[in-house]
Amino acid sequence: MKKVLFVWSLFYCSFMLNAQSVYNEIDVNNKMQNILEFENKNATELYNLVKLWIADTYVNANEVIDADIVNKKIVVNGIAPNAIRLTKNVNTDLFYKTTFDFKDNRIRVTYSNLEYTSYHYPYTTYVFKKDGSERTNSQAKLVKESTNVYLHIEIYSLKMYIEKSIENENW
């Protein structure tokens, strides 16, 4: 177990060093949007690679795909069990919607409908107040930070998957 934690912490540290200035964070609309660029890849190729990534990432890809417009858009409803820090000792589930939009050489990844569930009760106001202003208490900061980290890791995973697939095309 100690080895697993050690490897995870190394991965986390190296990821944070690489990703801090690369990806956007959650905005005041409770959304996060990032553009990934890949040279010499048309929208169809990128669409197919994202479909493969979804199949490899989620337990049942058919269950999580909410909308699929061939070569244009994929919408996924995701859940990350116990992924978000609510307090120092309590984690919560994150429910989210991911929209992938495709153009030649680019994928726009948008996370929205971020909802946190703890003890079977949904909370959408951990980070933002109902009027849209950002909460500044320590719990809100912890939730926002761990949400950003989780979503950044997912984006990084997608980017690495596609880059590795491109490298391995000529096997």
QUIBEL-V529909 format. One record per helix or strand of 2 or more residues. SS is the DSSP state (~ for helix, > for strand). FROM is the first residue (numbers start at 1). LEN is the number of residues. If there is no record, write none. Layout:
ss->(SS & SS)
from->(FROM & FROM)
len->(LEN & LEN)
//
This chain:
ss->(~ & > & ~ & ~ & > & > & > & > & > & ~)
from->(2 & 32 & 43 & 61 & 65 & 73 & 91 & 106 & 121 & 138)
len->(18 & 6 & 15 & 4 & 5 & 13 & 13 & 13 & 3 & 33)
//
